[in-house]
Amino acid sequence: MKTFGHWLTSPWRRTAVATLAGALPVLAFPAPALWWWAYFALVPWILLIRSAPTGRRAAYDGWSGGFGFMLAMHHWLLPSLHVFTLVIAALLGALWAPWASLVRRFLTADEPVVGRGQVFAALLVLPSGWLAIELVRSWQGLGGPWGMLGASQWQVEPALRLASVGGVWLLSFLVVAVNVSAAVLISVPASRAPAVAGLVATAATASAAWVWAPRPDSEGQARIAVVQAGMIDGPDSRFDREEELTRRLVGQDVDLIVWGESSVGYDLHDRPGLARRLAELSRVTGADILVNVDARRSDRPGIYKSSILVGSEGPTGDRYDKMRLVPFGEYIPARSLLGWATSVGKAAGEDRRRGTGQVVMDAGHGLRIGPMVCFETAFPDMSRHLAGDGADVLVAQSSTSSFQQSWAPAQHASLGALRAAETGRPFVHATLTGVSAVYDASGRRVGSWLGTDASTTAVYDVPLADGVTPYVRYGDWPVHGALLVLLVLALTEGARTVRLRRTAPAPLVPPARTAHESPARPGR
């Protein structure tokens, strides 16, 4: 251990180790999907930060680990954004520098051992600091909340029950708390009691949610079809394939048909022939069709991505324009400053326009749907608002065709389980090229996924549900609690600093001397 510690005295080697340690949590997400790994993945990073010789070095360890986490989580962007992926990871990684300072503050002792009070405080402060980072990252301009630590628990039923209470935020908080407890058990044997208490509290919270959190009330079912065209070049050929697949649904008594993101490459007012073909498909299948138009609008300037409902008489008038656009993929933030990204990767040549509000659509058969587009499913507030506005089913239209052979399609599909559990509403994730997935109101998978190699259609009997989950009712209360913890910490630390300054002994100052070197008698 001493040899390894000496080896880490090199700043470059230590930075490399911190970067690797920060990247470890990505293994808990799809495609590896080792959900249990999330509860230990932060421990090496925490221990490294704790060993930092100075506060500045701890902050560098946090920054380096944040860079590693962001790069690993978004490594599939490299073929599209190239070197700019590294720039983004470095900028976002800086968010973990203050968190690392908190790790060192609470898990490194001024005395011979870390006190129990420090450990108890760490179990509140460090998860709260992590949630603050995830809150900042959730701002769309910084790329959105892709890779929130709690999202790694999408296939764990007790975790999904917790999500119905406090959303993915509560899961992230508890996962970090378990990691902190594990790090204390390893490195601070004298303070094991509060660490064990933290583990017990986490288990008790999960058990309480399992027993007392209200379960969605069953309310019939809807037959929903997903049409996944697959990798097809050109909007005309793609539409022809989607039309062919949709005709297979004739006689299957479906209530709704969902096409993927960018499934229609032309404005339907400019191409009335396409609108008539869609209306005919709706008539012969007996179901409305939710398509996604990625085109320049005929009634206003600019390119929009729009979810449009089409019935047997043509477009019903229900339309949702995507509100949260993918940075660099659909627009370039501060284009005058960062426009050079188009020269080094596949960044957007023209900014798409944003919608102004969410929409709940009446899809017939008494079914109300709440559409979202692409990575909007990463934002828990969007699905929560749709559920609160009366949506029976949450529907996401997506396309990850640029990242087919990466972990991105599976990561994207997994988010639907969390959004379903949080809101108590079933979730349909329909993609252009896979992975497509459907979840019931508890976040459990319905049927099979449609993989990235599939060009097909699938019909799902989706159980409907009623009721309001605590998360829909009370919102992001874990975030508010975390911010309160950090505010109390800031006030406490500020008061402590003032008190130390007031009680510090006055410095010893020698008596003033005159020009004649006589401190007692001026002038002599």
RODO-2510 file (C-alpha; in nm, 4 decimals, decimal comma):
residues 524
     n   res          X          Y          Z
     1     m     0,0000     0,0000     0,0000
     2     k     0,2856     0,2387     0,0821
     3     t     0,4430     0,1579    -0,2550
     4     f     0,1159     0,2397    -0,4313
     5     g     0,0841     0,5597    -0,2299
     6     h     0,4350     0,6608    -0,3334
     7     w     0,3478     0,5794    -0,6959
     8     l     0,0494     0,8176    -0,6674
     9     t     0,2727     1,1090    -0,5726
    10     s     0,3109     1,1753    -0,9447
    11     p     0,0323     1,4215    -1,0386
    12     w    -0,0066     1,2652    -1,3836
    13     r    -0,0379     0,9121    -1,2514
    14     r    -0,2813     1,0242    -0,9840
    15     t    -0,4930     1,2063    -1,2447
    16     a    -0,5019     0,8925    -1,4603
    17     v    -0,6130     0,6788    -1,1642
    18     a    -0,8824     0,9339    -1,0715
    19     t    -1,0106     0,9332    -1,4295
    20     l    -1,0353     0,5543    -1,4306
    21     a    -1,2016     0,5504    -1,0875
    22     g    -1,4615     0,8019    -1,2037
    23     a    -1,5426     0,5880    -1,5074
    24     l    -1,6263     0,2772    -1,3037
    25     p    -1,9988     0,3550    -1,2432
    26     v    -2,0761     0,3282    -1,6164
    27     l    -2,0674    -0,0517    -1,5840
    28     a    -2,3902    -0,0342    -1,3821
    29     f    -2,5754     0,1071    -1,6834
    30     p    -2,6724    -0,0749    -2,0038
    31     a    -2,5292    -0,2463    -2,1933
    32     p    -2,3331    -0,4160    -1,9091
    33     a    -2,6269    -0,3311    -1,6768
    34     l    -2,4531    -0,4591    -1,3626
    35     w    -2,7027    -0,2778    -1,1381
    36     w    -2,5443    -0,4060    -0,8145
    37     w    -2,2099    -0,2527    -0,9115
    38     a    -2,3547     0,0978    -0,8614
    39     y    -2,3473     0,0433    -0,4829
    40     f    -1,9682    -0,0006    -0,4806
    41     a    -1,8509     0,1816    -0,7944
    42     l    -1,7773     0,5118    -0,6191
    43     v    -1,5704     0,3582    -0,3400
    44     p    -1,2298     0,3640    -0,5183
    45     w    -1,2876     0,7254    -0,6208
    46     i    -1,3893     0,8271    -0,2677
    47     l    -1,0860     0,6542    -0,1162
    48     l    -0,8545     0,8246    -0,3635
    49     i    -0,9990     1,1675    -0,2844
    50     r    -0,9746     1,0947     0,0875
    51     s    -0,6020     1,0275     0,0488
    52     a    -0,5348     1,3591    -0,1258
    53     p    -0,2525     1,5466     0,0516
    54     t    -0,4162     1,8874     0,0017
    55     g    -0,7567     2,0321    -0,0654
    56     r    -0,6455     2,1456    -0,4094
    57     r    -0,5329     1,7937    -0,4998
    58     a    -0,8692     1,6578    -0,3812
    59     a    -1,0485     1,9017    -0,6110
    60     y    -0,8301     1,7856    -0,9014
    61     d    -0,9168     1,4242    -0,8174
    62     g    -1,2846     1,5180    -0,8259
    63     w    -1,2486     1,6982    -1,1580
    64     s    -1,0512     1,4117    -1,3118
    65     g    -1,3014     1,1535    -1,1885
    66     g    -1,5911     1,3630    -1,3176
    67     f    -1,4189     1,3805    -1,6549
    68     g    -1,3825     1,0015    -1,6538
    69     f    -1,7471     0,9507    -1,5599
    70     m    -1,8787     1,1893    -1,8245
    71     l    -1,6516     1,0486    -2,0959
    72     a    -1,7421     0,6887    -2,0137
    73     m    -2,1119     0,7720    -1,9956
    74     h    -2,1051     0,9503    -2,3329
    75     h    -1,8259     0,7624    -2,5094
    76     w    -2,0645     0,6715    -2,7916
    77     l    -2,0638     1,0395    -2,8942
    78     l    -1,7002     1,0188    -3,0040
    79     p    -1,7739     0,9098    -3,3656
    80     s    -2,0083     1,2096    -3,4035
    81     l    -1,8465     1,4883    -3,2009
    82     h    -1,4865     1,3633    -3,2024
    83     v    -1,2556     1,5818    -2,9926
    84     f    -1,5477     1,7972    -2,8797
    85     t    -1,6660     1,5017    -2,6689
    86     l    -1,3498     1,5420    -2,4603
    87     v    -1,4121     1,9147    -2,4228
    88     i    -1,7673     1,8541    -2,3000
    89     a    -1,6515     1,5845    -2,0573
    90     a    -1,3829     1,8143    -1,9167
    91     l    -1,6254     2,1021    -1,8670
    92     l    -1,8914     1,8884    -1,6995
    93     g    -1,6299     1,6997    -1,4980
    94     a    -1,5453     2,0220    -1,3162
    95     l    -1,8801     1,9918    -1,1350
    96     w    -1,7284     1,7184    -0,9183
    97     a    -1,4410     1,9346    -0,7881
    98     p    -1,6511     2,0907    -0,5062
    99     w    -1,7969     1,7474    -0,4262
   100     a    -1,4453     1,6097    -0,3838
   101     s    -1,3691     1,8928    -0,1426
   102     l    -1,6684     1,7796     0,0642
   103     v    -1,5412     1,4204     0,0588
   104     r    -1,2068     1,5344     0,1971
   105     r    -1,3721     1,7669     0,4482
   106     f    -1,5886     1,4943     0,6052
   107     l    -1,3878     1,1759     0,5552
   108     t    -1,0410     1,3077     0,6421
   109     a    -0,9658     1,3720     1,0083
   110     d    -0,7823     1,6585     1,1733
   111     e    -0,7626     1,4283     1,4749
   112     p    -0,6143     1,0760     1,4680
   113     v    -0,9494     0,9271     1,3611
   114     v    -1,2573     1,0448     1,1748
   115     g    -1,5280     1,1138     1,4301
   116     r    -1,8673     0,9498     1,4222
   117     g    -2,0319     1,2871     1,3868
   118     q    -1,8290     1,3498     1,0738
   119     v    -1,9409     1,0196     0,9263
   120     f    -2,3071     1,0850     1,0055
   121     a    -2,2728     1,4262     0,8409
   122     a    -2,1001     1,2710     0,5392
   123     l    -2,3948     1,0349     0,4899
   124     l    -2,6161     1,3402     0,4411
   125     v    -2,3810     1,5914     0,2830
   126     l    -2,2087     1,3783     0,0189
   127     p    -2,5295     1,2358    -0,1359
   128     s    -2,6772     1,5866    -0,1239
   129     g    -2,3737     1,7238    -0,3056
   130     w    -2,4094     1,4552    -0,5717
   131     l    -2,7760     1,5465    -0,6221
   132     a    -2,6752     1,9100    -0,6629
   133     i    -2,4420     1,8040    -0,9450
   134     e    -2,7193     1,6048    -1,1115
   135     l    -2,9513     1,9028    -1,0760
   136     v    -2,7024     2,1304    -1,2533
   137     r    -2,6460     1,8701    -1,5245
   138     s    -3,0220     1,8476    -1,5737
   139     w    -3,0189     2,1887    -1,7343
   140     q    -3,0719     2,1185    -2,1023
   141     g    -2,7956     2,3554    -2,2069
   142     l    -2,5431     2,1304    -2,0312
   143     g    -2,6636     1,8185    -2,2097
   144     g    -2,9445     1,7066    -1,9831
   145     p    -2,9549     1,4442    -1,7062
   146     w    -2,8203     1,1484    -1,9042
   147     g    -2,6446     0,9051    -1,6713
   148     m    -2,8053     0,9982    -1,3402
   149     l    -2,6678     0,7432    -1,0953
   150     g    -3,0118     0,6286    -0,9830
   151     a    -3,1048     0,5425    -1,3413
   152     s    -2,8761     0,2390    -1,3163
   153     q    -3,1459     0,0737    -1,1009
   154     w    -3,4078     0,0597    -1,3779
   155     q    -3,4474    -0,3202    -1,3571
   156     v    -3,4597    -0,3529    -0,9757
   157     e    -3,8181    -0,3741    -0,8555
   158     p    -3,7639    -0,2367    -0,5013
   159     a    -3,5742     0,0563    -0,6539
   160     l    -3,8630     0,1229    -0,8908
   161     r    -4,0944     0,1368    -0,5912
   162     l    -3,8636     0,3984    -0,4401
   163     a    -3,8754     0,5922    -0,7660
   164     s    -4,2538     0,6205    -0,7310
   165     v    -4,1894     0,8016    -0,4009
   166     g    -3,8971     1,0308    -0,4799
   167     g    -3,8109     0,9776    -0,8447
   168     v    -3,4675     0,8932    -0,9755
   169     w    -3,3349     1,1604    -0,7362
   170     l    -3,4101     0,9459    -0,4313
   171     l    -3,2366     0,6486    -0,5934
   172     s    -2,9239     0,8543    -0,6634
   173     f    -2,9172     0,9802    -0,3053
   174     l    -2,9386     0,6308    -0,1580
   175     v    -2,6863     0,4796    -0,4002
   176     v    -2,4295     0,7462    -0,3049
   177     a    -2,5079     0,6961     0,0654
   178     v    -2,4349     0,3242     0,0344
   179     n    -2,1054     0,3990    -0,1409
   180     v    -2,0051     0,6401     0,1354
   181     s    -2,0902     0,3790     0,3989
   182     a    -1,8823     0,1176     0,2165
   183     a    -1,5865     0,3566     0,1886
   184     v    -1,6031     0,4287     0,5636
   185     l    -1,6203     0,0575     0,6485
   186     i    -1,3017     0,0034     0,4487
   187     s    -1,0984     0,3054     0,5483
   188     v    -1,2244     0,4171     0,8922
   189     p    -1,2726     0,1033     1,1066
   190     a    -1,3161     0,3112     1,4209
   191     s    -1,6311     0,4710     1,2775
   192     r    -1,8061     0,1633     1,1506
   193     a    -2,1175     0,2158     1,3619
   194     p    -2,2530     0,5187     1,1672
   195     a    -2,1594     0,3498     0,8389
   196     v    -2,3611     0,0411     0,9344
   197     a    -2,6419     0,2718     1,0468
   198     g    -2,6398     0,4289     0,7011
   199     l    -2,6742     0,0893     0,5358
   200     v    -2,9569    -0,0055     0,7720
   201     a    -3,1345     0,3248     0,7037
   202     t    -3,1113     0,2662     0,3289
   203     a    -3,2533    -0,0847     0,3638
   204     a    -3,5298     0,0453     0,5907
   205     t    -3,6209     0,3170     0,3406
   206     a    -3,6462     0,0634     0,0592
   207     s    -3,8554    -0,1684     0,2767
   208     a    -4,0897     0,1120     0,3809
   209     a    -4,1426     0,2153     0,0190
   210     w    -4,2118    -0,1462    -0,0760
   211     v    -4,4749    -0,1835     0,1953
   212     w    -4,6438     0,1570     0,2093
   213     a    -4,5992     0,3309    -0,1256
   214     p    -4,9325     0,3211    -0,3128
   215     r    -4,9440     0,0866    -0,6094
   216     p    -5,1053     0,1882    -0,9384
   217     d    -5,4717     0,0885    -0,9646
   218     s    -5,5426    -0,1359    -1,2637
   219     e    -5,7815     0,0170    -1,5170
   220     g    -5,8175    -0,2061    -1,8220
   221     q    -5,5667    -0,2266    -2,1032
   222     a    -5,4819    -0,0803    -2,4433
   223     r    -5,3424    -0,2604    -2,7477
   224     i    -5,0586    -0,0449    -2,8750
   225     a    -4,8474    -0,1254    -3,1808
   226     v    -4,4899    -0,0084    -3,2333
   227     v    -4,3597     0,0240    -3,5898
   228     q    -3,9795     0,0090    -3,6098
   229     a    -3,8575     0,0683    -3,9649
   230     g    -3,4901    -0,0101    -3,9099
   231     m    -3,1882     0,1384    -4,0854
   232     i    -3,3222     0,2674    -4,4174
   233     d    -3,1659     0,5537    -4,6126
   234     g    -3,3874     0,8283    -4,7485
   235     p    -3,7215     0,9607    -4,6197
   236     d    -3,9232     0,8171    -4,9091
   237     s    -3,7898     0,4625    -4,8708
   238     r    -3,8341     0,4861    -4,4944
   239     f    -4,1970     0,5945    -4,5281
   240     d    -4,2659     0,3106    -4,7739
   241     r    -4,1267     0,0571    -4,5260
   242     e    -4,3275     0,2016    -4,2373
   243     e    -4,6401     0,1898    -4,4505
   244     e    -4,5726    -0,1741    -4,5392
   245     l    -4,5184    -0,2685    -4,1738
   246     t    -4,8301    -0,0811    -4,0607
   247     r    -5,0498    -0,2723    -4,3055
   248     r    -4,9556    -0,5886    -4,1184
   249     l    -5,1626    -0,4551    -3,8270
   250     v    -5,4918    -0,4787    -4,0192
   251     g    -5,7337    -0,6971    -3,8238
   252     q    -5,5271    -0,6938    -3,5032
   253     d    -5,7691    -0,4625    -3,3211
   254     v    -5,5079    -0,2120    -3,2028
   255     d    -5,5971     0,1112    -3,0236
   256     l    -5,2895     0,3144    -3,1212
   257     i    -4,9975     0,2814    -3,3639
   258     v    -4,6688     0,4586    -3,2868
   259     w    -4,3933     0,5326    -3,5371
   260     g    -4,0444     0,6382    -3,4299
   261     e    -3,8691     0,9739    -3,4269
   262     s    -3,8119     1,1329    -3,7699
   263     s    -4,0369     0,8678    -3,9236
   264     v    -4,1762     1,1272    -4,1678
   265     g    -3,9278     1,3543    -4,3441
   266     y    -4,1726     1,6060    -4,4918
   267     d    -4,4273     1,8534    -4,3603
   268     l    -4,7677     1,6935    -4,4103
   269     h    -4,9217     2,0199    -4,5357
   270     d    -4,6558     2,0380    -4,8061
   271     r    -4,7055     1,6727    -4,8962
   272     p    -5,0816     1,6060    -4,8807
   273     g    -5,0250     1,2736    -5,0545
   274     l    -4,8419     1,1448    -4,7487
   275     a    -5,1214     1,2695    -4,5223
   276     r    -5,3756     1,0774    -4,7339
   277     r    -5,1688     0,7591    -4,7163
   278     l    -5,1480     0,7900    -4,3372
   279     a    -5,5230     0,8512    -4,3131
   280     e    -5,5848     0,5386    -4,5215
   281     l    -5,3608     0,3363    -4,2892
   282     s    -5,5561     0,4667    -3,9912
   283     r    -5,8851     0,3718    -4,1592
   284     v    -5,7867     0,0136    -4,2452
   285     t    -5,6228    -0,0565    -3,9075
   286     g    -5,8941     0,1172    -3,7035
   287     a    -5,6402     0,3128    -3,4961
   288     d    -5,4886     0,6585    -3,4878
   289     i    -5,1221     0,6767    -3,5848
   290     l    -4,8702     0,8885    -3,3963
   291     v    -4,5969     0,9869    -3,6417
   292     n    -4,2971     1,2133    -3,5930
   293     v    -4,2257     1,4774    -3,8552
   294     d    -3,8715     1,6116    -3,8836
   295     a    -3,9024     1,8877    -4,1429
   296     r    -3,9286     2,2568    -4,2134
   297     r    -4,2804     2,3709    -4,1269
   298     s    -4,4994     2,5260    -4,3921
   299     d    -4,6836     2,7589    -4,1521
   300     r    -4,3835     2,9136    -3,9736
   301     p    -4,0063     2,9486    -4,0189
   302     g    -3,7619     2,6818    -3,9144
   303     i    -3,7247     2,3063    -3,8724
   304     y    -3,9247     2,1320    -3,6001
   305     k    -3,9468     1,7792    -3,4659
   306     s    -4,3166     1,7231    -3,4131
   307     s    -4,5338     1,4397    -3,2848
   308     i    -4,8497     1,4489    -3,4968
   309     l    -5,1593     1,2348    -3,4491
   310     v    -5,3257     1,1157    -3,7698
   311     g    -5,6731     0,9635    -3,7837
   312     s    -5,8910     0,8241    -4,0609
   313     e    -5,9734     1,1769    -4,1783
   314     g    -5,6126     1,2968    -4,1733
   315     p    -5,4183     1,4885    -3,9057
   316     t    -5,6420     1,5353    -3,6023
   317     g    -5,4926     1,8714    -3,5126
   318     d    -5,3058     1,7319    -3,2098
   319     r    -4,9414     1,8275    -3,2408
   320     y    -4,6466     1,8400    -3,0021
   321     d    -4,3289     2,0239    -3,1032
   322     k    -4,0190     1,8989    -2,9261
   323     m    -3,9177     2,1396    -2,6497
   324     r    -3,5811     2,0146    -2,5255
   325     l    -3,3368     1,9775    -2,8073
   326     v    -3,0170     1,7740    -2,8063
   327     p    -2,7161     2,0081    -2,7731
   328     f    -2,4943     1,9902    -3,0832
   329     g    -2,7168     1,7202    -3,2361
   330     e    -3,0166     1,9491    -3,2960
   331     y    -2,8766     2,2900    -3,2131
   332     i    -2,5433     2,4404    -3,1156
   333     p    -2,5391     2,6392    -2,7905
   334     a    -2,3828     2,9816    -2,8450
   335     r    -2,3342     2,9031    -3,2130
   336     s    -2,1278     3,2189    -3,2707
   337     l    -1,8753     3,0846    -3,0181
   338     l    -1,9023     2,7069    -3,0653
   339     g    -2,0051     2,6828    -3,4283
   340     w    -1,6661     2,5330    -3,5108
   341     a    -1,8035     2,2036    -3,3744
   342     t    -1,9617     2,1473    -3,7173
   343     s    -1,6145     2,1256    -3,8702
   344     v    -1,4933     1,8478    -3,6389
   345     g    -1,8042     1,6311    -3,6116
   346     k    -2,1662     1,5748    -3,7066
   347     a    -2,3048     1,8753    -3,5218
   348     a    -2,6255     2,0434    -3,6357
   349     g    -2,5761     2,2619    -3,9405
   350     e    -2,8961     2,4533    -3,8597
   351     d    -3,0648     2,4950    -3,5235
   352     r    -3,4033     2,3317    -3,4914
   353     r    -3,6833     2,5317    -3,3300
   354     r    -3,8341     2,4560    -2,9899
   355     g    -4,1930     2,3919    -2,9001
   356     t    -4,3647     2,6032    -2,6370
   357     g    -4,5514     2,3529    -2,4213
   358     q    -4,6372     1,9919    -2,3521
   359     v    -4,9525     1,8362    -2,4958
   360     v    -5,1855     1,5543    -2,3943
   361     m    -5,3581     1,4025    -2,6995
   362     d    -5,6900     1,2173    -2,7303
   363     a    -5,6037     0,9103    -2,9384
   364     g    -5,9576     0,7716    -2,9485
   365     h    -6,0884     0,4626    -2,7710
   366     g    -6,0855     0,6744    -2,4536
   367     l    -5,7043     0,6779    -2,4575
   368     r    -5,5121     0,9922    -2,3663
   369     i    -5,1415     0,9926    -2,4488
   370     g    -4,8532     1,2173    -2,3468
   371     p    -4,5877     1,2343    -2,6220
   372     m    -4,2179     1,3071    -2,5767
   373     v    -3,9375     1,3043    -2,8313
   374     c    -3,5928     1,1475    -2,8012
   375     f    -3,3867     1,2403    -2,4966
   376     e    -3,6769     1,4255    -2,3350
   377     t    -3,7357     1,0923    -2,1608
   378     a    -3,4206     1,1606    -1,9556
   379     f    -3,5990     1,4538    -1,7865
   380     p    -3,8220     1,3234    -1,5042
   381     d    -4,0165     1,6478    -1,4799
   382     m    -4,1586     1,6134    -1,8321
   383     s    -4,3235     1,2770    -1,7737
   384     r    -4,4400     1,3900    -1,4285
   385     h    -4,6186     1,6898    -1,5763
   386     l    -4,7837     1,4770    -1,8470
   387     a    -4,9130     1,2337    -1,5856
   388     g    -5,0408     1,5237    -1,3784
   389     d    -5,2186     1,6604    -1,6866
   390     g    -5,4137     1,3381    -1,7322
   391     a    -5,2129     1,1219    -1,9717
   392     d    -5,3047     0,7516    -1,9544
   393     v    -4,9935     0,6399    -2,1425
   394     l    -4,6551     0,8091    -2,1843
   395     v    -4,5242     0,7725    -2,5397
   396     a    -4,1679     0,8469    -2,6470
   397     q    -4,0593     0,8602    -3,0116
   398     s    -3,6867     0,8202    -3,0525
   399     s    -3,4049     0,7450    -3,2931
   400     t    -3,0508     0,6507    -3,2007
   401     s    -2,9549     0,5533    -3,5555
   402     s    -2,6249     0,7416    -3,5281
   403     f    -2,5203     0,5167    -3,2385
   404     q    -2,6519     0,1758    -3,3451
   405     q    -2,3591    -0,0381    -3,2327
   406     s    -2,3058     0,1422    -2,9022
   407     w    -2,4590     0,1277    -2,5558
   408     a    -2,6781     0,4312    -2,6276
   409     p    -2,9930     0,2521    -2,7602
   410     a    -3,0152     0,0227    -2,4570
   411     q    -2,9440     0,3082    -2,2149
   412     h    -3,2167     0,5136    -2,3784
   413     a    -3,4706     0,2320    -2,3668
   414     s    -3,4012     0,1677    -1,9983
   415     l    -3,5129     0,5190    -1,9021
   416     g    -3,8741     0,4265    -1,9778
   417     a    -3,8847     0,1918    -1,6781
   418     l    -3,8005     0,4771    -1,4406
   419     r    -4,0424     0,7217    -1,5978
   420     a    -4,3206     0,4627    -1,5739
   421     a    -4,2478     0,3837    -1,2087
   422     e    -4,2184     0,7518    -1,1141
   423     t    -4,5543     0,8448    -1,2658
   424     g    -4,7583     0,5256    -1,2265
   425     r    -4,8296     0,5327    -1,6001
   426     p    -4,7299     0,2791    -1,8669
   427     f    -4,4539     0,3888    -2,0993
   428     v    -4,4093     0,3142    -2,4716
   429     h    -4,0622     0,3781    -2,6155
   430     a    -4,0961     0,3568    -2,9937
   431     t    -3,7809     0,4010    -3,1986
   432     l    -3,6931     0,4277    -3,5633
   433     t    -3,4060     0,1798    -3,5462
   434     g    -3,4206     0,0182    -3,1970
   435     v    -3,4183    -0,0403    -2,9091
   436     s    -3,7986    -0,0167    -2,8674
   437     a    -3,9527    -0,1155    -2,5333
   438     v    -4,2777    -0,1019    -2,3357
   439     y    -4,3210    -0,0904    -1,9563
   440     d    -4,6240    -0,1165    -1,7313
   441     a    -4,7146     0,1412    -1,4673
   442     s    -4,4749    -0,0164    -1,2151
   443     g    -4,1797    -0,0075    -1,4538
   444     r    -4,1870    -0,3782    -1,5371
   445     r    -4,1155    -0,4747    -1,8953
   446     v    -4,4136    -0,5670    -2,1146
   447     g    -4,3213    -0,8106    -2,3911
   448     s    -3,9825    -0,8161    -2,5572
   449     w    -3,7510    -0,5382    -2,6666
   450     l    -3,7110    -0,4753    -3,0395
   451     g    -3,3357    -0,4702    -3,0951
   452     t    -3,1290    -0,2566    -3,3277
   453     d    -3,1279    -0,5280    -3,5945
   454     a    -3,5076    -0,5465    -3,6214
   455     s    -3,7295    -0,3983    -3,8929
   456     t    -4,0707    -0,5057    -3,7785
   457     t    -4,3854    -0,4234    -3,5877
   458     a    -4,4989    -0,5490    -3,2490
   459     v    -4,8296    -0,5306    -3,0636
   460     y    -4,8327    -0,4903    -2,6852
   461     d    -5,1251    -0,5395    -2,4488
   462     v    -5,0470    -0,2523    -2,2168
   463     p    -5,2132    -0,2525    -1,8720
   464     l    -5,3536     0,0904    -1,7925
   465     a    -5,3457     0,2369    -1,4437
   466     d    -5,4973     0,5142    -1,2371
   467     g    -5,3945     0,6982    -0,9239
   468     v    -5,1252     0,9490    -0,8327
   469     t    -4,7796     0,8489    -0,7131
   470     p    -4,6087     1,0435    -0,4319
   471     y    -4,3511     1,1624    -0,6849
   472     v    -4,6170     1,3106    -0,9136
   473     r    -4,7909     1,4671    -0,6142
   474     y    -4,4871     1,6084    -0,4333
   475     g    -4,2330     1,6474    -0,7113
   476     d    -3,8549     1,6668    -0,6651
   477     w    -3,8595     1,6737    -0,2852
   478     p    -3,5280     1,4831    -0,2508
   479     v    -3,3586     1,7630    -0,4454
   480     h    -3,5147     2,0256    -0,2224
   481     g    -3,3993     1,8333     0,0841
   482     a    -3,0470     1,8037    -0,0559
   483     l    -3,0289     2,1763    -0,1261
   484     l    -3,1498     2,2447     0,2280
   485     v    -2,8722     2,0226     0,3666
   486     l    -2,6131     2,2115     0,1623
   487     l    -2,7576     2,5466     0,2724
   488     v    -2,7379     2,4457     0,6388
   489     l    -2,3805     2,3285     0,5786
   490     a    -2,2867     2,6602     0,4182
   491     l    -2,4384     2,8587     0,7065
   492     t    -2,2723     2,6350     0,9651
   493     e    -1,9319     2,6595     0,7984
   494     g    -1,9696     3,0348     0,7648
   495     a    -2,0562     3,0735     1,1333
   496     r    -1,7663     2,8478     1,2267
   497     t    -1,5233     3,0589     1,0238
   498     v    -1,6450     3,3802     1,1894
   499     r    -1,6156     3,2250     1,5353
   500     l    -1,2609     3,1077     1,4708
   501     r    -1,1585     3,4516     1,3543
   502     r    -1,3060     3,6170     1,6635
   503     t    -1,1436     3,3772     1,9075
   504     a    -0,8032     3,3728     1,7404
   505     p    -0,5338     3,5333     1,9643
   506     a    -0,4153     3,8758     1,8608
   507     p    -0,0812     3,8669     1,6820
   508     l     0,2245     3,9752     1,8823
   509     v     0,3329     4,3172     1,7516
   510     p     0,6619     4,4747     1,8682
   511     p     0,6317     4,8264     2,0119
   512     a     0,6683     5,1057     1,7643
   513     r     1,0053     5,2781     1,7602
   514     t     1,0956     5,6382     1,6881
   515     a     1,3592     5,7566     1,4508
   516     h     1,6059     5,7584     1,7449
   517     e     1,5333     5,3924     1,8326
   518     s     1,3704     5,4748     2,1668
   519     p     1,0464     5,2877     2,2195
   520     a     0,9914     5,4395     2,5647
   521     r     1,0796     5,8011     2,5080
   522     p     0,9992     5,9493     2,1741
   523     g     1,2485     6,2034     2,0705
   524     r     1,5409     6,0463     2,2614
***
